[in-house]
Amino acid sequence: MGRKVGSLYINPKKFASVQKPCMQEMLSFLNCLSLNQNNDEKCVRQKEKLNACMDALSRNKRKPWGSINYHLQRLSRRK
């Protein structure tokens, strides 16, 4: 159940299983905006929850030893 594009195999089921972090917070914020005619002053609590979730995600993805690109650049300088 996939399609071949050239020599690349694309599995559409794989894309459906991708986790969607902060989806509940974003939906609650967007629902609040739609109920209040895009007045974000009335949706402060939902906005804070969404910001907290996004901040937590950005902190969790950082690796203490650096990114792979950093190490590749470091190795290329040694040559």
PDB file of N, CA, C and O in Angstrom:
ATOM      1  N   MET A   1       0.835  -1.177   0.000  1.00  0.00           N
ATOM      2  CA  MET A   1       0.000   0.000   0.000  1.00  0.00           C
ATOM      3  C   MET A   1       0.882   1.244   0.000  1.00  0.00           C
ATOM      4  O   MET A   1       1.022   1.928   1.014  1.00  0.00           O
ATOM      5  N   GLY A   2       1.441   1.504  -1.098  1.00  0.00           N
ATOM      6  CA  GLY A   2       2.254   2.693  -1.228  1.00  0.00           C
ATOM      7  C   GLY A   2       2.435   3.009  -2.691  1.00  0.00           C
ATOM      8  O   GLY A   2       1.933   2.293  -3.557  1.00  0.00           O
ATOM      9  N   ARG A   3       3.128   4.045  -2.959  1.00  0.00           N
ATOM     10  CA  ARG A   3       3.363   4.439  -4.343  1.00  0.00           C
ATOM     11  C   ARG A   3       4.852   4.578  -4.565  1.00  0.00           C
ATOM     12  O   ARG A   3       5.601   4.984  -3.676  1.00  0.00           O
ATOM     13  N   LYS A   4       5.257   4.239  -5.748  1.00  0.00           N
ATOM     14  CA  LYS A   4       6.662   4.421  -6.089  1.00  0.00           C
ATOM     15  C   LYS A   4       6.800   5.698  -6.899  1.00  0.00           C
ATOM     16  O   LYS A   4       6.116   5.893  -7.904  1.00  0.00           O
ATOM     17  N   VAL A   5       7.673   6.542  -6.456  1.00  0.00           N
ATOM     18  CA  VAL A   5       7.989   7.766  -7.171  1.00  0.00           C
ATOM     19  C   VAL A   5       9.451   7.625  -7.562  1.00  0.00           C
ATOM     20  O   VAL A   5      10.346   7.829  -6.742  1.00  0.00           O
ATOM     21  N   GLY A   6       9.685   7.275  -8.815  1.00  0.00           N
ATOM     22  CA  GLY A   6      11.049   6.971  -9.215  1.00  0.00           C
ATOM     23  C   GLY A   6      11.471   5.710  -8.488  1.00  0.00           C
ATOM     24  O   GLY A   6      10.845   4.664  -8.657  1.00  0.00           O
ATOM     25  N   SER A   7      12.512   5.787  -7.689  1.00  0.00           N
ATOM     26  CA  SER A   7      12.934   4.636  -6.889  1.00  0.00           C
ATOM     27  C   SER A   7      12.568   4.813  -5.418  1.00  0.00           C
ATOM     28  O   SER A   7      12.953   3.990  -4.587  1.00  0.00           O
ATOM     29  N   LEU A   8      11.846   5.851  -5.089  1.00  0.00           N
ATOM     30  CA  LEU A   8      11.465   6.138  -3.713  1.00  0.00           C
ATOM     31  C   LEU A   8      10.110   5.526  -3.412  1.00  0.00           C
ATOM     32  O   LEU A   8       9.166   5.688  -4.185  1.00  0.00           O
ATOM     33  N   TYR A   9      10.009   4.826  -2.297  1.00  0.00           N
ATOM     34  CA  TYR A   9       8.764   4.198  -1.880  1.00  0.00           C
ATOM     35  C   TYR A   9       8.135   5.043  -0.782  1.00  0.00           C
ATOM     36  O   TYR A   9       8.773   5.297   0.240  1.00  0.00           O
ATOM     37  N   ILE A  10       6.916   5.474  -0.971  1.00  0.00           N
ATOM     38  CA  ILE A  10       6.216   6.314   0.006  1.00  0.00           C
ATOM     39  C   ILE A  10       5.106   5.493   0.635  1.00  0.00           C
ATOM     40  O   ILE A  10       4.232   4.980  -0.065  1.00  0.00           O
ATOM     41  N   ASN A  11       5.139   5.369   1.948  1.00  0.00           N
ATOM     42  CA  ASN A  11       4.115   4.639   2.678  1.00  0.00           C
ATOM     43  C   ASN A  11       3.171   5.654   3.322  1.00  0.00           C
ATOM     44  O   ASN A  11       3.562   6.318   4.282  1.00  0.00           O
ATOM     45  N   PRO A  12       1.948   5.794   2.826  1.00  0.00           N
ATOM     46  CA  PRO A  12       1.035   6.797   3.375  1.00  0.00           C
ATOM     47  C   PRO A  12       0.583   6.488   4.798  1.00  0.00           C
ATOM     48  O   PRO A  12       0.205   7.403   5.530  1.00  0.00           O
ATOM     49  N   LYS A  13       0.613   5.213   5.207  1.00  0.00           N
ATOM     50  CA  LYS A  13       0.212   4.881   6.571  1.00  0.00           C
ATOM     51  C   LYS A  13       1.204   5.422   7.588  1.00  0.00           C
ATOM     52  O   LYS A  13       0.831   5.740   8.718  1.00  0.00           O
ATOM     53  N   LYS A  14       2.457   5.525   7.194  1.00  0.00           N
ATOM     54  CA  LYS A  14       3.483   6.024   8.108  1.00  0.00           C
ATOM     55  C   LYS A  14       3.216   7.478   8.498  1.00  0.00           C
ATOM     56  O   LYS A  14       3.464   7.873   9.637  1.00  0.00           O
ATOM     57  N   PHE A  15       2.715   8.268   7.559  1.00  0.00           N
ATOM     58  CA  PHE A  15       2.467   9.675   7.843  1.00  0.00           C
ATOM     59  C   PHE A  15       1.256   9.878   8.744  1.00  0.00           C
ATOM     60  O   PHE A  15       1.167  10.892   9.437  1.00  0.00           O
ATOM     61  N   ALA A  16       0.333   8.938   8.744  1.00  0.00           N
ATOM     62  CA  ALA A  16      -0.852   9.056   9.588  1.00  0.00           C
ATOM     63  C   ALA A  16      -0.525   8.798  11.051  1.00  0.00           C
ATOM     64  O   ALA A  16      -1.238   9.267  11.938  1.00  0.00           O
ATOM     65  N   SER A  17       0.545   8.057  11.309  1.00  0.00           N
ATOM     66  CA  SER A  17       0.876   7.715  12.684  1.00  0.00           C
ATOM     67  C   SER A  17       1.816   8.720  13.350  1.00  0.00           C
ATOM     68  O   SER A  17       2.249   8.498  14.481  1.00  0.00           O
ATOM     69  N   VAL A  18       2.133   9.806  12.675  1.00  0.00           N
ATOM     70  CA  VAL A  18       3.027  10.815  13.240  1.00  0.00           C
ATOM     71  C   VAL A  18       2.329  11.495  14.413  1.00  0.00           C
ATOM     72  O   VAL A  18       1.172  11.903  14.311  1.00  0.00           O
ATOM     73  N   GLN A  19       3.038  11.609  15.510  1.00  0.00           N
ATOM     74  CA  GLN A  19       2.445  12.246  16.681  1.00  0.00           C
ATOM     75  C   GLN A  19       2.283  13.739  16.435  1.00  0.00           C
ATOM     76  O   GLN A  19       3.093  14.370  15.758  1.00  0.00           O
ATOM     77  N   LYS A  20       1.230  14.274  16.995  1.00  0.00           N
ATOM     78  CA  LYS A  20       0.938  15.690  16.830  1.00  0.00           C
ATOM     79  C   LYS A  20       0.963  16.356  18.196  1.00  0.00           C
ATOM     80  O   LYS A  20      -0.074  16.466  18.850  1.00  0.00           O
ATOM     81  N   PRO A  21       2.137  16.803  18.636  1.00  0.00           N
ATOM     82  CA  PRO A  21       2.236  17.407  19.955  1.00  0.00           C
ATOM     83  C   PRO A  21       1.519  18.758  20.005  1.00  0.00           C
ATOM     84  O   PRO A  21       1.492  19.501  19.025  1.00  0.00           O
ATOM     85  N   CYS A  22       0.954  19.050  21.144  1.00  0.00           N
ATOM     86  CA  CYS A  22       0.263  20.317  21.414  1.00  0.00           C
ATOM     87  C   CYS A  22      -0.992  20.515  20.558  1.00  0.00           C
ATOM     88  O   CYS A  22      -1.477  21.637  20.417  1.00  0.00           O
ATOM     89  N   MET A  23      -1.508  19.440  19.996  1.00  0.00           N
ATOM     90  CA  MET A  23      -2.692  19.563  19.142  1.00  0.00           C
ATOM     91  C   MET A  23      -3.916  19.972  19.964  1.00  0.00           C
ATOM     92  O   MET A  23      -4.698  20.813  19.521  1.00  0.00           O
ATOM     93  N   GLN A  24      -4.092  19.394  21.147  1.00  0.00           N
ATOM     94  CA  GLN A  24      -5.251  19.732  21.982  1.00  0.00           C
ATOM     95  C   GLN A  24      -5.214  21.200  22.400  1.00  0.00           C
ATOM     96  O   GLN A  24      -6.237  21.884  22.380  1.00  0.00           O
ATOM     97  N   GLU A  25      -4.028  21.679  22.780  1.00  0.00           N
ATOM     98  CA  GLU A  25      -3.903  23.075  23.202  1.00  0.00           C
ATOM     99  C   GLU A  25      -4.181  24.026  22.036  1.00  0.00           C
ATOM    100  O   GLU A  25      -4.835  25.055  22.203  1.00  0.00           O
ATOM    101  N   MET A  26      -3.677  23.670  20.860  1.00  0.00           N
ATOM    102  CA  MET A  26      -3.897  24.531  19.704  1.00  0.00           C
ATOM    103  C   MET A  26      -5.369  24.552  19.311  1.00  0.00           C
ATOM    104  O   MET A  26      -5.911  25.607  18.980  1.00  0.00           O
ATOM    105  N   LEU A  27      -6.014  23.393  19.346  1.00  0.00           N
ATOM    106  CA  LEU A  27      -7.441  23.353  19.003  1.00  0.00           C
ATOM    107  C   LEU A  27      -8.292  24.130  19.994  1.00  0.00           C
ATOM    108  O   LEU A  27      -9.240  24.809  19.601  1.00  0.00           O
ATOM    109  N   SER A  28      -7.959  24.034  21.277  1.00  0.00           N
ATOM    110  CA  SER A  28      -8.744  24.789  22.261  1.00  0.00           C
ATOM    111  C   SER A  28      -8.541  26.292  22.073  1.00  0.00           C
ATOM    112  O   SER A  28      -9.482  27.070  22.233  1.00  0.00           O
ATOM    113  N   PHE A  29      -7.320  26.703  21.736  1.00  0.00           N
ATOM    114  CA  PHE A  29      -7.060  28.126  21.493  1.00  0.00           C
ATOM    115  C   PHE A  29      -7.806  28.612  20.246  1.00  0.00           C
ATOM    116  O   PHE A  29      -8.407  29.687  20.256  1.00  0.00           O
ATOM    117  N   LEU A  30      -7.764  27.817  19.179  1.00  0.00           N
ATOM    118  CA  LEU A  30      -8.461  28.216  17.954  1.00  0.00           C
ATOM    119  C   LEU A  30      -9.975  28.233  18.141  1.00  0.00           C
ATOM    120  O   LEU A  30     -10.658  29.099  17.595  1.00  0.00           O
ATOM    121  N   ASN A  31     -10.498  27.286  18.906  1.00  0.00           N
ATOM    122  CA  ASN A  31     -11.931  27.296  19.200  1.00  0.00           C
ATOM    123  C   ASN A  31     -12.321  28.521  20.003  1.00  0.00           C
ATOM    124  O   ASN A  31     -13.356  29.139  19.750  1.00  0.00           O
ATOM    125  N   CYS A  32     -11.498  28.865  20.962  1.00  0.00           N
ATOM    126  CA  CYS A  32     -11.773  30.062  21.763  1.00  0.00           C
ATOM    127  C   CYS A  32     -11.762  31.311  20.881  1.00  0.00           C
ATOM    128  O   CYS A  32     -12.615  32.187  21.025  1.00  0.00           O
ATOM    129  N   LEU A  33     -10.798  31.385  19.976  1.00  0.00           N
ATOM    130  CA  LEU A  33     -10.745  32.539  19.069  1.00  0.00           C
ATOM    131  C   LEU A  33     -11.988  32.611  18.190  1.00  0.00           C
ATOM    132  O   LEU A  33     -12.532  33.692  17.965  1.00  0.00           O
ATOM    133  N   SER A  34     -12.435  31.463  17.697  1.00  0.00           N
ATOM    134  CA  SER A  34     -13.604  31.492  16.823  1.00  0.00           C
ATOM    135  C   SER A  34     -14.869  31.858  17.596  1.00  0.00           C
ATOM    136  O   SER A  34     -15.759  32.512  17.051  1.00  0.00           O
ATOM    137  N   LEU A  35     -14.954  31.447  18.846  1.00  0.00           N
ATOM    138  CA  LEU A  35     -16.125  31.797  19.650  1.00  0.00           C
ATOM    139  C   LEU A  35     -16.137  33.269  20.038  1.00  0.00           C
ATOM    140  O   LEU A  35     -17.208  33.845  20.231  1.00  0.00           O
ATOM    141  N   ASN A  36     -14.973  33.883  20.155  1.00  0.00           N
ATOM    142  CA  ASN A  36     -14.867  35.273  20.599  1.00  0.00           C
ATOM    143  C   ASN A  36     -14.506  36.239  19.477  1.00  0.00           C
ATOM    144  O   ASN A  36     -13.951  37.305  19.742  1.00  0.00           O
ATOM    145  N   GLN A  37     -14.805  35.891  18.243  1.00  0.00           N
ATOM    146  CA  GLN A  37     -14.573  36.746  17.076  1.00  0.00           C
ATOM    147  C   GLN A  37     -13.117  37.251  17.014  1.00  0.00           C
ATOM    148  O   GLN A  37     -12.873  38.447  16.856  1.00  0.00           O
ATOM    149  N   ASN A  38     -12.162  36.320  17.142  1.00  0.00           N
ATOM    150  CA  ASN A  38     -10.715  36.602  17.052  1.00  0.00           C
ATOM    151  C   ASN A  38     -10.223  37.603  18.085  1.00  0.00           C
ATOM    152  O   ASN A  38      -9.257  38.324  17.834  1.00  0.00           O
ATOM    153  N   ASN A  39     -10.859  37.656  19.219  1.00  0.00           N
ATOM    154  CA  ASN A  39     -10.408  38.515  20.310  1.00  0.00           C
ATOM    155  C   ASN A  39      -9.555  37.659  21.253  1.00  0.00           C
ATOM    156  O   ASN A  39     -10.079  36.901  22.069  1.00  0.00           O
ATOM    157  N   ASP A  40      -8.225  37.796  21.123  1.00  0.00           N
ATOM    158  CA  ASP A  40      -7.356  36.938  21.915  1.00  0.00           C
ATOM    159  C   ASP A  40      -7.221  37.390  23.371  1.00  0.00           C
ATOM    160  O   ASP A  40      -6.612  36.683  24.174  1.00  0.00           O
ATOM    161  N   GLU A  41      -7.767  38.532  23.720  1.00  0.00           N
ATOM    162  CA  GLU A  41      -7.738  38.969  25.117  1.00  0.00           C
ATOM    163  C   GLU A  41      -8.622  38.079  25.993  1.00  0.00           C
ATOM    164  O   GLU A  41      -8.389  37.962  27.196  1.00  0.00           O
ATOM    165  N   LYS A  42      -9.628  37.457  25.396  1.00  0.00           N
ATOM    166  CA  LYS A  42     -10.518  36.581  26.147  1.00  0.00           C
ATOM    167  C   LYS A  42     -10.003  35.146  26.195  1.00  0.00           C
ATOM    168  O   LYS A  42     -10.579  34.308  26.889  1.00  0.00           O
ATOM    169  N   CYS A  43      -8.930  34.854  25.471  1.00  0.00           N
ATOM    170  CA  CYS A  43      -8.396  33.492  25.386  1.00  0.00           C
ATOM    171  C   CYS A  43      -6.991  33.403  25.986  1.00  0.00           C
ATOM    172  O   CYS A  43      -6.142  32.660  25.493  1.00  0.00           O
ATOM    173  N   VAL A  44      -6.762  34.151  27.026  1.00  0.00           N
ATOM    174  CA  VAL A  44      -5.424  34.210  27.616  1.00  0.00           C
ATOM    175  C   VAL A  44      -5.017  32.856  28.192  1.00  0.00           C
ATOM    176  O   VAL A  44      -3.871  32.440  28.024  1.00  0.00           O
ATOM    177  N   ARG A  45      -5.919  32.172  28.857  1.00  0.00           N
ATOM    178  CA  ARG A  45      -5.581  30.890  29.483  1.00  0.00           C
ATOM    179  C   ARG A  45      -5.182  29.846  28.434  1.00  0.00           C
ATOM    180  O   ARG A  45      -4.200  29.127  28.624  1.00  0.00           O
ATOM    181  N   GLN A  46      -5.926  29.757  27.339  1.00  0.00           N
ATOM    182  CA  GLN A  46      -5.603  28.806  26.284  1.00  0.00           C
ATOM    183  C   GLN A  46      -4.288  29.164  25.595  1.00  0.00           C
ATOM    184  O   GLN A  46      -3.509  28.291  25.213  1.00  0.00           O
ATOM    185  N   LYS A  47      -4.061  30.462  25.446  1.00  0.00           N
ATOM    186  CA  LYS A  47      -2.834  30.917  24.810  1.00  0.00           C
ATOM    187  C   LYS A  47      -1.623  30.573  25.682  1.00  0.00           C
ATOM    188  O   LYS A  47      -0.583  30.166  25.165  1.00  0.00           O
ATOM    189  N   GLU A  48      -1.755  30.736  26.991  1.00  0.00           N
ATOM    190  CA  GLU A  48      -0.659  30.398  27.896  1.00  0.00           C
ATOM    191  C   GLU A  48      -0.372  28.899  27.898  1.00  0.00           C
ATOM    192  O   GLU A  48       0.786  28.485  27.955  1.00  0.00           O
ATOM    193  N   LYS A  49      -1.425  28.088  27.836  1.00  0.00           N
ATOM    194  CA  LYS A  49      -1.232  26.640  27.772  1.00  0.00           C
ATOM    195  C   LYS A  49      -0.497  26.241  26.499  1.00  0.00           C
ATOM    196  O   LYS A  49       0.401  25.400  26.531  1.00  0.00           O
ATOM    197  N   LEU A  50      -0.879  26.842  25.385  1.00  0.00           N
ATOM    198  CA  LEU A  50      -0.225  26.543  24.112  1.00  0.00           C
ATOM    199  C   LEU A  50       1.241  26.976  24.134  1.00  0.00           C
ATOM    200  O   LEU A  50       2.112  26.238  23.676  1.00  0.00           O
ATOM    201  N   ASN A  51       1.511  28.154  24.656  1.00  0.00           N
ATOM    202  CA  ASN A  51       2.897  28.622  24.751  1.00  0.00           C
ATOM    203  C   ASN A  51       3.729  27.727  25.658  1.00  0.00           C
ATOM    204  O   ASN A  51       4.885  27.439  25.348  1.00  0.00           O
ATOM    205  N   ALA A  52       3.159  27.286  26.772  1.00  0.00           N
ATOM    206  CA  ALA A  52       3.888  26.405  27.685  1.00  0.00           C
ATOM    207  C   ALA A  52       4.200  25.073  27.017  1.00  0.00           C
ATOM    208  O   ALA A  52       5.295  24.536  27.186  1.00  0.00           O
ATOM    209  N   CYS A  53       3.258  24.542  26.269  1.00  0.00           N
ATOM    210  CA  CYS A  53       3.479  23.277  25.563  1.00  0.00           C
ATOM    211  C   CYS A  53       4.573  23.430  24.507  1.00  0.00           C
ATOM    212  O   CYS A  53       5.446  22.570  24.392  1.00  0.00           O
ATOM    213  N   MET A  54       4.533  24.509  23.740  1.00  0.00           N
ATOM    214  CA  MET A  54       5.539  24.733  22.710  1.00  0.00           C
ATOM    215  C   MET A  54       6.919  24.945  23.316  1.00  0.00           C
ATOM    216  O   MET A  54       7.915  24.472  22.767  1.00  0.00           O
ATOM    217  N   ASP A  55       6.990  25.651  24.443  1.00  0.00           N
ATOM    218  CA  ASP A  55       8.277  25.849  25.112  1.00  0.00           C
ATOM    219  C   ASP A  55       8.839  24.535  25.630  1.00  0.00           C
ATOM    220  O   ASP A  55      10.043  24.293  25.541  1.00  0.00           O
ATOM    221  N   ALA A  56       7.976  23.688  26.169  1.00  0.00           N
ATOM    222  CA  ALA A  56       8.426  22.389  26.670  1.00  0.00           C
ATOM    223  C   ALA A  56       8.958  21.525  25.539  1.00  0.00           C
ATOM    224  O   ALA A  56       9.931  20.793  25.724  1.00  0.00           O
ATOM    225  N   LEU A  57       8.336  21.600  24.374  1.00  0.00           N
ATOM    226  CA  LEU A  57       8.817  20.828  23.230  1.00  0.00           C
ATOM    227  C   LEU A  57      10.179  21.306  22.768  1.00  0.00           C
ATOM    228  O   LEU A  57      11.047  20.495  22.445  1.00  0.00           O
ATOM    229  N   SER A  58      10.373  22.610  22.735  1.00  0.00           N
ATOM    230  CA  SER A  58      11.652  23.131  22.247  1.00  0.00           C
ATOM    231  C   SER A  58      12.783  22.792  23.211  1.00  0.00           C
ATOM    232  O   SER A  58      13.916  22.589  22.774  1.00  0.00           O
ATOM    233  N   ARG A  59      12.504  22.726  24.510  1.00  0.00           N
ATOM    234  CA  ARG A  59      13.537  22.359  25.482  1.00  0.00           C
ATOM    235  C   ARG A  59      13.873  20.875  25.401  1.00  0.00           C
ATOM    236  O   ARG A  59      15.029  20.495  25.588  1.00  0.00           O
ATOM    237  N   ASN A  60      12.886  20.034  25.128  1.00  0.00           N
ATOM    238  CA  ASN A  60      13.114  18.594  25.108  1.00  0.00           C
ATOM    239  C   ASN A  60      13.896  18.133  23.886  1.00  0.00           C
ATOM    240  O   ASN A  60      14.564  17.101  23.950  1.00  0.00           O
ATOM    241  N   LYS A  61      13.837  18.852  22.791  1.00  0.00           N
ATOM    242  CA  LYS A  61      14.488  18.406  21.570  1.00  0.00           C
ATOM    243  C   LYS A  61      15.974  18.741  21.533  1.00  0.00           C
ATOM    244  O   LYS A  61      16.697  18.190  20.703  1.00  0.00           O
ATOM    245  N   ARG A  62      16.440  19.598  22.379  1.00  0.00           N
ATOM    246  CA  ARG A  62      17.856  19.954  22.377  1.00  0.00           C
ATOM    247  C   ARG A  62      18.667  18.840  23.008  1.00  0.00           C
ATOM    248  O   ARG A  62      18.306  18.292  24.050  1.00  0.00           O
ATOM    249  N   LYS A  63      19.763  18.520  22.358  1.00  0.00           N
ATOM    250  CA  LYS A  63      20.633  17.489  22.888  1.00  0.00           C
ATOM    251  C   LYS A  63      21.831  18.159  23.554  1.00  0.00           C
ATOM    252  O   LYS A  63      22.380  19.108  22.995  1.00  0.00           O
ATOM    253  N   PRO A  64      22.246  17.704  24.713  1.00  0.00           N
ATOM    254  CA  PRO A  64      23.323  18.373  25.438  1.00  0.00           C
ATOM    255  C   PRO A  64      24.673  18.289  24.728  1.00  0.00           C
ATOM    256  O   PRO A  64      25.532  19.138  24.962  1.00  0.00           O
ATOM    257  N   TRP A  65      24.881  17.307  23.881  1.00  0.00           N
ATOM    258  CA  TRP A  65      26.166  17.143  23.220  1.00  0.00           C
ATOM    259  C   TRP A  65      26.226  17.798  21.869  1.00  0.00           C
ATOM    260  O   TRP A  65      27.248  17.681  21.194  1.00  0.00           O
ATOM    261  N   GLY A  66      25.200  18.476  21.437  1.00  0.00           N
ATOM    262  CA  GLY A  66      25.202  19.200  20.179  1.00  0.00           C
ATOM    263  C   GLY A  66      24.493  18.431  19.085  1.00  0.00           C
ATOM    264  O   GLY A  66      24.121  17.270  19.260  1.00  0.00           O
ATOM    265  N   SER A  67      24.317  19.076  17.986  1.00  0.00           N
ATOM    266  CA  SER A  67      23.602  18.448  16.873  1.00  0.00           C
ATOM    267  C   SER A  67      24.575  17.664  16.003  1.00  0.00           C
ATOM    268  O   SER A  67      25.792  17.797  16.127  1.00  0.00           O
ATOM    269  N   ILE A  68      24.020  16.858  15.136  1.00  0.00           N
ATOM    270  CA  ILE A  68      24.846  16.075  14.221  1.00  0.00           C
ATOM    271  C   ILE A  68      25.596  16.988  13.260  1.00  0.00           C
ATOM    272  O   ILE A  68      26.720  16.681  12.863  1.00  0.00           O
ATOM    273  N   ASN A  69      24.982  18.109  12.883  1.00  0.00           N
ATOM    274  CA  ASN A  69      25.655  19.053  11.980  1.00  0.00           C
ATOM    275  C   ASN A  69      26.887  19.660  12.640  1.00  0.00           C
ATOM    276  O   ASN A  69      27.896  19.886  11.973  1.00  0.00           O
ATOM    277  N   TYR A  70      26.817  19.922  13.928  1.00  0.00           N
ATOM    278  CA  TYR A  70      27.962  20.459  14.655  1.00  0.00           C
ATOM    279  C   TYR A  70      29.124  19.475  14.591  1.00  0.00           C
ATOM    280  O   TYR A  70      30.260  19.869  14.326  1.00  0.00           O
ATOM    281  N   HIS A  71      28.846  18.209  14.828  1.00  0.00           N
ATOM    282  CA  HIS A  71      29.909  17.216  14.832  1.00  0.00           C
ATOM    283  C   HIS A  71      30.468  16.972  13.430  1.00  0.00           C
ATOM    284  O   HIS A  71      31.666  16.738  13.274  1.00  0.00           O
ATOM    285  N   LEU A  72      29.617  17.025  12.421  1.00  0.00           N
ATOM    286  CA  LEU A  72      30.111  16.879  11.055  1.00  0.00           C
ATOM    287  C   LEU A  72      31.027  18.038  10.672  1.00  0.00           C
ATOM    288  O   LEU A  72      32.044  17.826  10.013  1.00  0.00           O
ATOM    289  N   GLN A  73      30.683  19.245  11.071  1.00  0.00           N
ATOM    290  CA  GLN A  73      31.545  20.394  10.798  1.00  0.00           C
ATOM    291  C   GLN A  73      32.857  20.269  11.542  1.00  0.00           C
ATOM    292  O   GLN A  73      33.917  20.604  11.013  1.00  0.00           O
ATOM    293  N   ARG A  74      32.784  19.783  12.776  1.00  0.00           N
ATOM    294  CA  ARG A  74      33.991  19.615  13.582  1.00  0.00           C
ATOM    295  C   ARG A  74      34.938  18.606  12.936  1.00  0.00           C
ATOM    296  O   ARG A  74      36.150  18.820  12.901  1.00  0.00           O
ATOM    297  N   LEU A  75      34.382  17.504  12.426  1.00  0.00           N
ATOM    298  CA  LEU A  75      35.215  16.486  11.791  1.00  0.00           C
ATOM    299  C   LEU A  75      35.804  16.983  10.474  1.00  0.00           C
ATOM    300  O   LEU A  75      36.931  16.628  10.130  1.00  0.00           O
ATOM    301  N   SER A  76      35.059  17.795   9.739  1.00  0.00           N
ATOM    302  CA  SER A  76      35.577  18.277   8.460  1.00  0.00           C
ATOM    303  C   SER A  76      36.707  19.285   8.654  1.00  0.00           C
ATOM    304  O   SER A  76      37.535  19.443   7.757  1.00  0.00           O
ATOM    305  N   ARG A  77      36.767  19.962   9.781  1.00  0.00           N
ATOM    306  CA  ARG A  77      37.853  20.916  10.043  1.00  0.00           C
ATOM    307  C   ARG A  77      39.172  20.208  10.311  1.00  0.00           C
ATOM    308  O   ARG A  77      40.240  20.772  10.076  1.00  0.00           O
ATOM    309  N   ARG A  78      39.106  18.994  10.794  1.00  0.00           N
ATOM    310  CA  ARG A  78      40.330  18.265  11.124  1.00  0.00           C
ATOM    311  C   ARG A  78      41.108  17.819   9.895  1.00  0.00           C
ATOM    312  O   ARG A  78      42.310  17.574   9.986  1.00  0.00           O
ATOM    313  N   LYS A  79      40.457  17.711   8.768  1.00  0.00           N
ATOM    314  CA  LYS A  79      41.142  17.218   7.547  1.00  0.00           C
ATOM    315  C   LYS A  79      42.083  18.229   6.978  1.00  0.00           C
ATOM    316  O   LYS A  79      42.728  17.969   5.962  1.00  0.00           O
TER     317      LYS A  79
END
